[in-house]
Amino acid sequence: MNKQLKRVLVLSLAVLFIVLGLVGLVLPFLQGFLFLAIGILLLSLYSPTVRHWLDTHTVKYPKLHRFVGKAEAWVVKIFGAPDA
């Protein structure tokens, strides 16, 4: 897959999930937190700032930090590693 196309696809999915998450925080039938978490995880693949924020806020909780690492590895397995 083309690098630019993959980047646009992942960033578009990240924004879509974040918007769904924000809507889900208001609507009772939509799981807002889950969509926000997926969107932030996707966004952290291409944004060093979001990646740093995610690392600094999950390192206090070792189980959550391990889960984020596993989830990131799973996302990288699906979409491929981001190119620097």
mmCIF file as gemmi writes it, N, C-alpha and C atoms, coordinates in Angstrom:
data_model
loop_
_atom_site.group_PDB
_atom_site.id
_atom_site.type_symbol
_atom_site.label_atom_id
_atom_site.label_alt_id
_atom_site.label_comp_id
_atom_site.label_asym_id
_atom_site.label_entity_id
_atom_site.label_seq_id
_atom_site.pdbx_PDB_ins_code
_atom_site.Cartn_x
_atom_site.Cartn_y
_atom_site.Cartn_z
_atom_site.occupancy
_atom_site.B_iso_or_equiv
_atom_site.pdbx_formal_charge
_atom_site.auth_seq_id
_atom_site.auth_asym_id
_atom_site.pdbx_PDB_model_num
ATOM 1 N N . MET Axp A 1 ? 0.84 -1.169 0 1 0 ? 1 A 1
ATOM 2 C CA . MET Axp A 1 ? 0 0 0 1 0 ? 1 A 1
ATOM 3 C C . MET Axp A 1 ? 0.894 1.245 0 1 0 ? 1 A 1
ATOM 4 N N . ASN Axp A 2 ? 0.475 2.233 -0.69 1 0 ? 2 A 1
ATOM 5 C CA . ASN Axp A 2 ? 1.209 3.492 -0.763 1 0 ? 2 A 1
ATOM 6 C C . ASN Axp A 2 ? 1.317 4.121 0.63 1 0 ? 2 A 1
ATOM 7 N N . LYS Axp A 3 ? 2.487 4.668 0.958 1 0 ? 3 A 1
ATOM 8 C CA . LYS Axp A 3 ? 2.735 5.234 2.291 1 0 ? 3 A 1
ATOM 9 C C . LYS Axp A 3 ? 1.768 6.373 2.607 1 0 ? 3 A 1
ATOM 10 N N . GLN Axp A 4 ? 1.586 7.261 1.653 1 0 ? 4 A 1
ATOM 11 C CA . GLN Axp A 4 ? 0.706 8.418 1.882 1 0 ? 4 A 1
ATOM 12 C C . GLN Axp A 4 ? -0.744 7.971 2.044 1 0 ? 4 A 1
ATOM 13 N N . LEU Axp A 5 ? -1.166 7.009 1.236 1 0 ? 5 A 1
ATOM 14 C CA . LEU Axp A 5 ? -2.537 6.513 1.328 1 0 ? 5 A 1
ATOM 15 C C . LEU Axp A 5 ? -2.782 5.842 2.672 1 0 ? 5 A 1
ATOM 16 N N . LYS Axp A 6 ? -1.813 5.062 3.134 1 0 ? 6 A 1
ATOM 17 C CA . LYS Axp A 6 ? -1.928 4.4 4.438 1 0 ? 6 A 1
ATOM 18 C C . LYS Axp A 6 ? -1.998 5.43 5.558 1 0 ? 6 A 1
ATOM 19 N N . ARG Axp A 7 ? -1.175 6.454 5.459 1 0 ? 7 A 1
ATOM 20 C CA . ARG Axp A 7 ? -1.169 7.508 6.484 1 0 ? 7 A 1
ATOM 21 C C . ARG Axp A 7 ? -2.508 8.237 6.525 1 0 ? 7 A 1
ATOM 22 N N . VAL Axp A 8 ? -3.04 8.58 5.356 1 0 ? 8 A 1
ATOM 23 C CA . VAL Axp A 8 ? -4.331 9.268 5.293 1 0 ? 8 A 1
ATOM 24 C C . VAL Axp A 8 ? -5.438 8.37 5.833 1 0 ? 8 A 1
ATOM 25 N N . LEU Axp A 9 ? -5.395 7.089 5.506 1 0 ? 9 A 1
ATOM 26 C CA . LEU Axp A 9 ? -6.411 6.153 5.975 1 0 ? 9 A 1
ATOM 27 C C . LEU Axp A 9 ? -6.389 6.03 7.498 1 0 ? 9 A 1
ATOM 28 N N . VAL Axp A 10 ? -5.209 5.851 8.072 1 0 ? 10 A 1
ATOM 29 C CA . VAL Axp A 10 ? -5.102 5.692 9.53 1 0 ? 10 A 1
ATOM 30 C C . VAL Axp A 10 ? -5.499 6.984 10.242 1 0 ? 10 A 1
ATOM 31 N N . LEU Axp A 11 ? -5.056 8.124 9.75 1 0 ? 11 A 1
ATOM 32 C CA . LEU Axp A 11 ? -5.416 9.392 10.393 1 0 ? 11 A 1
ATOM 33 C C . LEU Axp A 11 ? -6.91 9.688 10.252 1 0 ? 11 A 1
ATOM 34 N N . SER Axp A 12 ? -7.501 9.334 9.118 1 0 ? 12 A 1
ATOM 35 C CA . SER Axp A 12 ? -8.944 9.526 8.937 1 0 ? 12 A 1
ATOM 36 C C . SER Axp A 12 ? -9.734 8.64 9.892 1 0 ? 12 A 1
ATOM 37 N N . LEU Axp A 13 ? -9.301 7.39 10.037 1 0 ? 13 A 1
ATOM 38 C CA . LEU Axp A 13 ? -9.958 6.498 10.997 1 0 ? 13 A 1
ATOM 39 C C . LEU Axp A 13 ? -9.812 7.019 12.417 1 0 ? 13 A 1
ATOM 40 N N . ALA Axp A 14 ? -8.643 7.555 12.745 1 0 ? 14 A 1
ATOM 41 C CA . ALA Axp A 14 ? -8.412 8.094 14.085 1 0 ? 14 A 1
ATOM 42 C C . ALA Axp A 14 ? -9.355 9.253 14.369 1 0 ? 14 A 1
ATOM 43 N N . VAL Axp A 15 ? -9.483 10.165 13.428 1 0 ? 15 A 1
ATOM 44 C CA . VAL Axp A 15 ? -10.382 11.31 13.614 1 0 ? 15 A 1
ATOM 45 C C . VAL Axp A 15 ? -11.835 10.845 13.709 1 0 ? 15 A 1
ATOM 46 N N . LEU Axp A 16 ? -12.219 9.878 12.881 1 0 ? 16 A 1
ATOM 47 C CA . LEU Axp A 16 ? -13.583 9.349 12.924 1 0 ? 16 A 1
ATOM 48 C C . LEU Axp A 16 ? -13.884 8.727 14.29 1 0 ? 16 A 1
ATOM 49 N N . PHE Axp A 17 ? -12.954 7.933 14.814 1 0 ? 17 A 1
ATOM 50 C CA . PHE Axp A 17 ? -13.166 7.321 16.116 1 0 ? 17 A 1
ATOM 51 C C . PHE Axp A 17 ? -13.2 8.354 17.232 1 0 ? 17 A 1
ATOM 52 N N . ILE Axp A 18 ? -12.391 9.379 17.142 1 0 ? 18 A 1
ATOM 53 C CA . ILE Axp A 18 ? -12.412 10.424 18.168 1 0 ? 18 A 1
ATOM 54 C C . ILE Axp A 18 ? -13.734 11.182 18.138 1 0 ? 18 A 1
ATOM 55 N N . VAL Axp A 19 ? -14.226 11.483 16.946 1 0 ? 19 A 1
ATOM 56 C CA . VAL Axp A 19 ? -15.529 12.163 16.838 1 0 ? 19 A 1
ATOM 57 C C . VAL Axp A 19 ? -16.641 11.269 17.379 1 0 ? 19 A 1
ATOM 58 N N . LEU Axp A 20 ? -16.611 9.984 17.025 1 0 ? 20 A 1
ATOM 59 C CA . LEU Axp A 20 ? -17.616 9.055 17.569 1 0 ? 20 A 1
ATOM 60 C C . LEU Axp A 20 ? -17.508 8.967 19.087 1 0 ? 20 A 1
ATOM 61 N N . GLY Axp A 21 ? -16.289 9.012 19.597 1 0 ? 21 A 1
ATOM 62 C CA . GLY Axp A 21 ? -16.094 8.973 21.039 1 0 ? 21 A 1
ATOM 63 C C . GLY Axp A 21 ? -16.662 10.197 21.734 1 0 ? 21 A 1
ATOM 64 N N . LEU Axp A 22 ? -16.457 11.36 21.132 1 0 ? 22 A 1
ATOM 65 C CA . LEU Axp A 22 ? -17.006 12.588 21.72 1 0 ? 22 A 1
ATOM 66 C C . LEU Axp A 22 ? -18.533 12.57 21.688 1 0 ? 22 A 1
ATOM 67 N N . VAL Axp A 23 ? -19.096 12.068 20.595 1 0 ? 23 A 1
ATOM 68 C CA . VAL Axp A 23 ? -20.553 11.939 20.521 1 0 ? 23 A 1
ATOM 69 C C . VAL Axp A 23 ? -21.028 10.901 21.538 1 0 ? 23 A 1
ATOM 70 N N . GLY Axp A 24 ? -20.251 9.839 21.693 1 0 ? 24 A 1
ATOM 71 C CA . GLY Axp A 24 ? -20.617 8.787 22.625 1 0 ? 24 A 1
ATOM 72 C C . GLY Axp A 24 ? -20.562 9.205 24.075 1 0 ? 24 A 1
ATOM 73 N N . LEU Axp A 25 ? -19.805 10.229 24.386 1 0 ? 25 A 1
ATOM 74 C CA . LEU Axp A 25 ? -19.793 10.723 25.761 1 0 ? 25 A 1
ATOM 75 C C . LEU Axp A 25 ? -21.117 11.379 26.127 1 0 ? 25 A 1
ATOM 76 N N . VAL Axp A 26 ? -21.845 11.865 25.123 1 0 ? 26 A 1
ATOM 77 C CA . VAL Axp A 26 ? -23.115 12.537 25.359 1 0 ? 26 A 1
ATOM 78 C C . VAL Axp A 26 ? -24.287 11.561 25.234 1 0 ? 26 A 1
ATOM 79 N N . LEU Axp A 27 ? -24.218 10.664 24.255 1 0 ? 27 A 1
ATOM 80 C CA . LEU Axp A 27 ? -25.309 9.723 24.022 1 0 ? 27 A 1
ATOM 81 C C . LEU Axp A 27 ? -25.131 8.478 24.9 1 0 ? 27 A 1
ATOM 82 N N . PRO Axp A 28 ? -26.195 8.023 25.53 1 0 ? 28 A 1
ATOM 83 C CA . PRO Axp A 28 ? -26.054 6.901 26.462 1 0 ? 28 A 1
ATOM 84 C C . PRO Axp A 28 ? -25.87 5.531 25.788 1 0 ? 28 A 1
ATOM 85 N N . PHE Axp A 29 ? -26.227 5.389 24.537 1 0 ? 29 A 1
ATOM 86 C CA . PHE Axp A 29 ? -26.165 4.079 23.893 1 0 ? 29 A 1
ATOM 87 C C . PHE Axp A 29 ? -24.873 3.844 23.116 1 0 ? 29 A 1
ATOM 88 N N . LEU Axp A 30 ? -23.989 4.807 23.076 1 0 ? 30 A 1
ATOM 89 C CA . LEU Axp A 30 ? -22.731 4.692 22.35 1 0 ? 30 A 1
ATOM 90 C C . LEU Axp A 30 ? -21.581 4.727 23.353 1 0 ? 30 A 1
ATOM 91 N N . GLN Axp A 31 ? -20.672 3.786 23.258 1 0 ? 31 A 1
ATOM 92 C CA . GLN Axp A 31 ? -19.555 3.692 24.197 1 0 ? 31 A 1
ATOM 93 C C . GLN Axp A 31 ? -18.479 4.705 23.826 1 0 ? 31 A 1
ATOM 94 N N . GLY Axp A 32 ? -18.548 5.89 24.385 1 0 ? 32 A 1
ATOM 95 C CA . GLY Axp A 32 ? -17.641 6.975 24.038 1 0 ? 32 A 1
ATOM 96 C C . GLY Axp A 32 ? -16.202 6.707 24.408 1 0 ? 32 A 1
ATOM 97 N N . PHE Axp A 33 ? -15.964 6.146 25.586 1 0 ? 33 A 1
ATOM 98 C CA . PHE Axp A 33 ? -14.6 5.914 26.047 1 0 ? 33 A 1
ATOM 99 C C . PHE Axp A 33 ? -13.87 4.943 25.131 1 0 ? 33 A 1
ATOM 100 N N . LEU Axp A 34 ? -14.555 3.898 24.701 1 0 ? 34 A 1
ATOM 101 C CA . LEU Axp A 34 ? -13.935 2.9 23.828 1 0 ? 34 A 1
ATOM 102 C C . LEU Axp A 34 ? -13.515 3.524 22.496 1 0 ? 34 A 1
ATOM 103 N N . PHE Axp A 35 ? -14.388 4.312 21.901 1 0 ? 35 A 1
ATOM 104 C CA . PHE Axp A 35 ? -14.053 4.963 20.633 1 0 ? 35 A 1
ATOM 105 C C . PHE Axp A 35 ? -12.928 5.981 20.79 1 0 ? 35 A 1
ATOM 106 N N . LEU Axp A 36 ? -12.931 6.713 21.904 1 0 ? 36 A 1
ATOM 107 C CA . LEU Axp A 36 ? -11.842 7.654 22.16 1 0 ? 36 A 1
ATOM 108 C C . LEU Axp A 36 ? -10.51 6.929 22.305 1 0 ? 36 A 1
ATOM 109 N N . ALA Axp A 37 ? -10.513 5.815 23.007 1 0 ? 37 A 1
ATOM 110 C CA . ALA Axp A 37 ? -9.279 5.054 23.207 1 0 ? 37 A 1
ATOM 111 C C . ALA Axp A 37 ? -8.739 4.533 21.874 1 0 ? 37 A 1
ATOM 112 N N . ILE Axp A 38 ? -9.61 4.017 21.034 1 0 ? 38 A 1
ATOM 113 C CA . ILE Axp A 38 ? -9.176 3.519 19.724 1 0 ? 38 A 1
ATOM 114 C C . ILE Axp A 38 ? -8.647 4.668 18.871 1 0 ? 38 A 1
ATOM 115 N N . GLY Axp A 39 ? -9.335 5.791 18.881 1 0 ? 39 A 1
ATOM 116 C CA . GLY Axp A 39 ? -8.89 6.943 18.1 1 0 ? 39 A 1
ATOM 117 C C . GLY Axp A 39 ? -7.546 7.479 18.558 1 0 ? 39 A 1
ATOM 118 N N . ILE Axp A 40 ? -7.333 7.557 19.862 1 0 ? 40 A 1
ATOM 119 C CA . ILE Axp A 40 ? -6.051 8.041 20.384 1 0 ? 40 A 1
ATOM 120 C C . ILE Axp A 40 ? -4.944 7.063 20.05 1 0 ? 40 A 1
ATOM 121 N N . LEU Axp A 41 ? -5.233 5.78 20.135 1 0 ? 41 A 1
ATOM 122 C CA . LEU Axp A 41 ? -4.23 4.772 19.803 1 0 ? 41 A 1
ATOM 123 C C . LEU Axp A 41 ? -3.831 4.858 18.329 1 0 ? 41 A 1
ATOM 124 N N . LEU Axp A 42 ? -4.802 5.021 17.444 1 0 ? 42 A 1
ATOM 125 C CA . LEU Axp A 42 ? -4.487 5.166 16.021 1 0 ? 42 A 1
ATOM 126 C C . LEU Axp A 42 ? -3.727 6.455 15.747 1 0 ? 42 A 1
ATOM 127 N N . LEU Axp A 43 ? -4.133 7.52 16.406 1 0 ? 43 A 1
ATOM 128 C CA . LEU Axp A 43 ? -3.465 8.799 16.214 1 0 ? 43 A 1
ATOM 129 C C . LEU Axp A 43 ? -2.03 8.77 16.729 1 0 ? 43 A 1
ATOM 130 N N . SER Axp A 44 ? -1.773 7.982 17.764 1 0 ? 44 A 1
ATOM 131 C CA . SER Axp A 44 ? -0.428 7.926 18.336 1 0 ? 44 A 1
ATOM 132 C C . SER Axp A 44 ? 0.573 7.238 17.414 1 0 ? 44 A 1
ATOM 133 N N . LEU Axp A 45 ? 0.102 6.521 16.414 1 0 ? 45 A 1
ATOM 134 C CA . LEU Axp A 45 ? 1.026 5.894 15.465 1 0 ? 45 A 1
ATOM 135 C C . LEU Axp A 45 ? 1.776 6.931 14.638 1 0 ? 45 A 1
ATOM 136 N N . TYR Axp A 46 ? 1.127 8.041 14.332 1 0 ? 46 A 1
ATOM 137 C CA . TYR Axp A 46 ? 1.732 9.044 13.452 1 0 ? 46 A 1
ATOM 138 C C . TYR Axp A 46 ? 2.022 10.367 14.138 1 0 ? 46 A 1
ATOM 139 N N . SER Axp A 47 ? 1.629 10.528 15.39 1 0 ? 47 A 1
ATOM 140 C CA . SER Axp A 47 ? 1.865 11.782 16.089 1 0 ? 47 A 1
ATOM 141 C C . SER Axp A 47 ? 2.765 11.547 17.306 1 0 ? 47 A 1
ATOM 142 N N . PRO Axp A 48 ? 3.999 12.033 17.259 1 0 ? 48 A 1
ATOM 143 C CA . PRO Axp A 48 ? 4.889 11.853 18.414 1 0 ? 48 A 1
ATOM 144 C C . PRO Axp A 48 ? 4.367 12.537 19.679 1 0 ? 48 A 1
ATOM 145 N N . THR Axp A 49 ? 3.664 13.636 19.535 1 0 ? 49 A 1
ATOM 146 C CA . THR Axp A 49 ? 3.11 14.345 20.681 1 0 ? 49 A 1
ATOM 147 C C . THR Axp A 49 ? 2.053 13.496 21.39 1 0 ? 49 A 1
ATOM 148 N N . VAL Axp A 50 ? 1.155 12.912 20.616 1 0 ? 50 A 1
ATOM 149 C CA . VAL Axp A 50 ? 0.115 12.058 21.199 1 0 ? 50 A 1
ATOM 150 C C . VAL Axp A 50 ? 0.748 10.804 21.789 1 0 ? 50 A 1
ATOM 151 N N . ARG Axp A 51 ? 1.783 10.279 21.124 1 0 ? 51 A 1
ATOM 152 C CA . ARG Axp A 51 ? 2.475 9.091 21.638 1 0 ? 51 A 1
ATOM 153 C C . ARG Axp A 51 ? 3.12 9.39 22.996 1 0 ? 51 A 1
ATOM 154 N N . HIS Axp A 52 ? 3.757 10.541 23.107 1 0 ? 52 A 1
ATOM 155 C CA . HIS Axp A 52 ? 4.382 10.936 24.368 1 0 ? 52 A 1
ATOM 156 C C . HIS Axp A 52 ? 3.323 11.12 25.459 1 0 ? 52 A 1
ATOM 157 N N . TRP Axp A 53 ? 2.214 11.765 25.124 1 0 ? 53 A 1
ATOM 158 C CA . TRP Axp A 53 ? 1.137 11.966 26.075 1 0 ? 53 A 1
ATOM 159 C C . TRP Axp A 53 ? 0.591 10.621 26.553 1 0 ? 53 A 1
ATOM 160 N N . LEU Axp A 54 ? 0.41 9.694 25.632 1 0 ? 54 A 1
ATOM 161 C CA . LEU Axp A 54 ? -0.111 8.376 25.976 1 0 ? 54 A 1
ATOM 162 C C . LEU Axp A 54 ? 0.853 7.62 26.884 1 0 ? 54 A 1
ATOM 163 N N . ASP Axp A 55 ? 2.134 7.708 26.596 1 0 ? 55 A 1
ATOM 164 C CA . ASP Axp A 55 ? 3.132 7.036 27.43 1 0 ? 55 A 1
ATOM 165 C C . ASP Axp A 55 ? 3.194 7.636 28.833 1 0 ? 55 A 1
ATOM 166 N N . THR Axp A 56 ? 3.204 8.954 28.924 1 0 ? 56 A 1
ATOM 167 C CA . THR Axp A 56 ? 3.334 9.588 30.238 1 0 ? 56 A 1
ATOM 168 C C . THR Axp A 56 ? 2.095 9.388 31.108 1 0 ? 56 A 1
ATOM 169 N N . HIS Axp A 57 ? 0.923 9.239 30.483 1 0 ? 57 A 1
ATOM 170 C CA . HIS Axp A 57 ? -0.294 9.09 31.277 1 0 ? 57 A 1
ATOM 171 C C . HIS Axp A 57 ? -0.644 7.638 31.581 1 0 ? 57 A 1
ATOM 172 N N . THR Axp A 58 ? -0.002 6.681 30.938 1 0 ? 58 A 1
ATOM 173 C CA . THR Axp A 58 ? -0.291 5.284 31.251 1 0 ? 58 A 1
ATOM 174 C C . THR Axp A 58 ? 0.83 4.614 32.038 1 0 ? 58 A 1
ATOM 175 N N . VAL Axp A 59 ? 1.997 5.241 32.131 1 0 ? 59 A 1
ATOM 176 C CA . VAL Axp A 59 ? 3.121 4.611 32.824 1 0 ? 59 A 1
ATOM 177 C C . VAL Axp A 59 ? 2.858 4.486 34.33 1 0 ? 59 A 1
ATOM 178 N N . LYS Axp A 60 ? 1.978 5.293 34.864 1 0 ? 60 A 1
ATOM 179 C CA . LYS Axp A 60 ? 1.633 5.214 36.285 1 0 ? 60 A 1
ATOM 180 C C . LYS Axp A 60 ? 0.875 3.922 36.612 1 0 ? 60 A 1
ATOM 181 N N . TYR Axp A 61 ? 0.224 3.381 35.612 1 0 ? 61 A 1
ATOM 182 C CA . TYR Axp A 61 ? -0.593 2.181 35.786 1 0 ? 61 A 1
ATOM 183 C C . TYR Axp A 61 ? -0.008 1.066 34.918 1 0 ? 61 A 1
ATOM 184 N N . PRO Axp A 62 ? 0.804 0.176 35.503 1 0 ? 62 A 1
ATOM 185 C CA . PRO Axp A 62 ? 1.533 -0.824 34.709 1 0 ? 62 A 1
ATOM 186 C C . PRO Axp A 62 ? 0.636 -1.741 33.875 1 0 ? 62 A 1
ATOM 187 N N . LYS Axp A 63 ? -0.505 -2.156 34.41 1 0 ? 63 A 1
ATOM 188 C CA . LYS Axp A 63 ? -1.401 -3.032 33.639 1 0 ? 63 A 1
ATOM 189 C C . LYS Axp A 63 ? -1.95 -2.31 32.414 1 0 ? 63 A 1
ATOM 190 N N . LEU Axp A 64 ? -2.354 -1.063 32.602 1 0 ? 64 A 1
ATOM 191 C CA . LEU Axp A 64 ? -2.862 -0.275 31.484 1 0 ? 64 A 1
ATOM 192 C C . LEU Axp A 64 ? -1.759 -0.017 30.466 1 0 ? 64 A 1
ATOM 193 N N . HIS Axp A 65 ? -0.548 0.243 30.95 1 0 ? 65 A 1
ATOM 194 C CA . HIS Axp A 65 ? 0.579 0.506 30.05 1 0 ? 65 A 1
ATOM 195 C C . HIS Axp A 65 ? 0.896 -0.734 29.207 1 0 ? 65 A 1
ATOM 196 N N . ARG Axp A 66 ? 0.869 -1.917 29.831 1 0 ? 66 A 1
ATOM 197 C CA . ARG Axp A 66 ? 1.092 -3.157 29.08 1 0 ? 66 A 1
ATOM 198 C C . ARG Axp A 66 ? -0.012 -3.381 28.061 1 0 ? 66 A 1
ATOM 199 N N . PHE Axp A 67 ? -1.268 -3.091 28.457 1 0 ? 67 A 1
ATOM 200 C CA . PHE Axp A 67 ? -2.387 -3.268 27.539 1 0 ? 67 A 1
ATOM 201 C C . PHE Axp A 67 ? -2.263 -2.333 26.343 1 0 ? 67 A 1
ATOM 202 N N . VAL Axp A 68 ? -1.858 -1.094 26.579 1 0 ? 68 A 1
ATOM 203 C CA . VAL Axp A 68 ? -1.669 -0.136 25.484 1 0 ? 68 A 1
ATOM 204 C C . VAL Axp A 68 ? -0.566 -0.626 24.556 1 0 ? 68 A 1
ATOM 205 N N . GLY Axp A 69 ? 0.501 -1.174 25.114 1 0 ? 69 A 1
ATOM 206 C CA . GLY Axp A 69 ? 1.578 -1.724 24.292 1 0 ? 69 A 1
ATOM 207 C C . GLY Axp A 69 ? 1.114 -2.887 23.441 1 0 ? 69 A 1
ATOM 208 N N . LYS Axp A 70 ? 0.31 -3.771 24.017 1 0 ? 70 A 1
ATOM 209 C CA . LYS Axp A 70 ? -0.223 -4.904 23.259 1 0 ? 70 A 1
ATOM 210 C C . LYS Axp A 70 ? -1.189 -4.433 22.183 1 0 ? 70 A 1
ATOM 211 N N . ALA Axp A 71 ? -2.027 -3.468 22.526 1 0 ? 71 A 1
ATOM 212 C CA . ALA Axp A 71 ? -2.985 -2.945 21.546 1 0 ? 71 A 1
ATOM 213 C C . ALA Axp A 71 ? -2.26 -2.253 20.402 1 0 ? 71 A 1
ATOM 214 N N . GLU Axp A 72 ? -1.192 -1.527 20.72 1 0 ? 72 A 1
ATOM 215 C CA . GLU Axp A 72 ? -0.418 -0.872 19.672 1 0 ? 72 A 1
ATOM 216 C C . GLU Axp A 72 ? 0.25 -1.903 18.765 1 0 ? 72 A 1
ATOM 217 N N . ALA Axp A 73 ? 0.768 -2.969 19.349 1 0 ? 73 A 1
ATOM 218 C CA . ALA Axp A 73 ? 1.38 -4.028 18.54 1 0 ? 73 A 1
ATOM 219 C C . ALA Axp A 73 ? 0.345 -4.675 17.625 1 0 ? 73 A 1
ATOM 220 N N . TRP Axp A 74 ? -0.871 -4.841 18.122 1 0 ? 74 A 1
ATOM 221 C CA . TRP Axp A 74 ? -1.943 -5.416 17.314 1 0 ? 74 A 1
ATOM 222 C C . TRP Axp A 74 ? -2.318 -4.486 16.157 1 0 ? 74 A 1
ATOM 223 N N . VAL Axp A 75 ? -2.396 -3.193 16.437 1 0 ? 75 A 1
ATOM 224 C CA . VAL Axp A 75 ? -2.718 -2.218 15.383 1 0 ? 75 A 1
ATOM 225 C C . VAL Axp A 75 ? -1.607 -2.168 14.341 1 0 ? 75 A 1
ATOM 226 N N . VAL Axp A 76 ? -0.358 -2.222 14.789 1 0 ? 76 A 1
ATOM 227 C CA . VAL Axp A 76 ? 0.773 -2.218 13.852 1 0 ? 76 A 1
ATOM 228 C C . VAL Axp A 76 ? 0.744 -3.479 12.99 1 0 ? 76 A 1
ATOM 229 N N . LYS Axp A 77 ? 0.327 -4.598 13.583 1 0 ? 77 A 1
ATOM 230 C CA . LYS Axp A 77 ? 0.225 -5.834 12.814 1 0 ? 77 A 1
ATOM 231 C C . LYS Axp A 77 ? -0.836 -5.717 11.721 1 0 ? 77 A 1
ATOM 232 N N . ILE Axp A 78 ? -1.916 -5.017 12.006 1 0 ? 78 A 1
ATOM 233 C CA . ILE Axp A 78 ? -2.986 -4.862 11.021 1 0 ? 78 A 1
ATOM 234 C C . ILE Axp A 78 ? -2.624 -3.833 9.957 1 0 ? 78 A 1
ATOM 235 N N . PHE Axp A 79 ? -2.205 -2.637 10.375 1 0 ? 79 A 1
ATOM 236 C CA . PHE Axp A 79 ? -1.945 -1.549 9.437 1 0 ? 79 A 1
ATOM 237 C C . PHE Axp A 79 ? -0.504 -1.484 8.96 1 0 ? 79 A 1
ATOM 238 N N . GLY Axp A 80 ? 0.383 -2.158 9.64 1 0 ? 80 A 1
ATOM 239 C CA . GLY Axp A 80 ? 1.812 -2.061 9.299 1 0 ? 80 A 1
ATOM 240 C C . GLY Axp A 80 ? 2.447 -0.952 10.103 1 0 ? 80 A 1
ATOM 241 N N . ALA Axp A 81 ? 3.757 -1.05 10.236 1 0 ? 81 A 1
ATOM 242 C CA . ALA Axp A 81 ? 4.493 -0.047 11.01 1 0 ? 81 A 1
ATOM 243 C C . ALA Axp A 81 ? 4.517 1.281 10.267 1 0 ? 81 A 1
ATOM 244 N N . PRO Axp A 82 ? 4.348 2.388 10.994 1 0 ? 82 A 1
ATOM 245 C CA . PRO Axp A 82 ? 4.441 3.692 10.337 1 0 ? 82 A 1
ATOM 246 C C . PRO Axp A 82 ? 5.876 3.975 9.917 1 0 ? 82 A 1
ATOM 247 N N . ASP Axp A 83 ? 6.01 4.567 8.772 1 0 ? 83 A 1
ATOM 248 C CA . ASP Axp A 83 ? 7.347 4.901 8.262 1 0 ? 83 A 1
ATOM 249 C C . ASP Axp A 83 ? 7.775 6.247 8.821 1 0 ? 83 A 1
ATOM 250 N N . ALA Axp A 84 ? 9.001 6.297 9.264 1 0 ? 84 A 1
ATOM 251 C CA . ALA Axp A 84 ? 9.525 7.537 9.866 1 0 ? 84 A 1
ATOM 252 C C . ALA Axp A 84 ? 9.768 8.603 8.852 1 0 ? 84 A 1
